[in-house]
Amino acid sequence: LLRNLPVTNAYSHTLIVREMLHAGIKEAIPYFQQELSRATNETVKLDLAASLRCLGDPSVKTMLLSWLADDSFKHKVQIVEEMVRLNDASVVPAIRNCVDAEDDLLAVEARSALLRLGDPDGKRLLLDMIQRSTNPIVRYNAIHPLNWNYSGDFTDKEKETIADLVHDKDPTISRVAGFIVKKWKPTSGTPSAATQ
């Protein structure tokens, strides 16, 4: 596999890379690092960084942090997505710097990333984005992680907000809010949001 890694046939190259990553062949790290040093396209750089992450290259975290801080690097959403895959809480402060980004797609991705990395502010920040954004894609990107990453630990205020979203004018938001509400078990003293 290592010998065939530099093949020029794109189809064969993709298959070889997939097999190397699946097998975790760390000896391929220098090849991917060299390719990354030559890459000029951001998408290619991110793909190479993902390969290096899969192989356990410890330099990936530093690289992603530097790209996130670099104003000339445009694919910030994809950088944050890749940072989440590191599953490393030490990247949370850098991601937190993006929660109020001018680009709402980056802001919602950063908020979702916080939730996925276990930061307790993630839920509140996503609910805030759903309430204040008028962009349907941003709102979808904010509510879906609340459903997928449900852990049963919404505060009463967050539950009220989600229960209100069941009546949202956007049917997707309303439907996903309903999915979340259905997961709640009524507790004594707290009426079930599903019956409100």
Secondary structure by P-SEA (a helix, b strand, c coil): cccccccccaaaaaaaaaaaaaaccccaaaaaaaaaaacccaaaaaaaaaaaaaacccaaaaaaaaaaacccccaaaaaaaaaaaaccccaaaaaaaacccccaaaaaaaaaaaaaacccaaaaaaaaaaaccccaaaaaaaaaaaaaaccccccaaaaaaaaaacccccaaaaaaaaaaaaaccccccccccccc
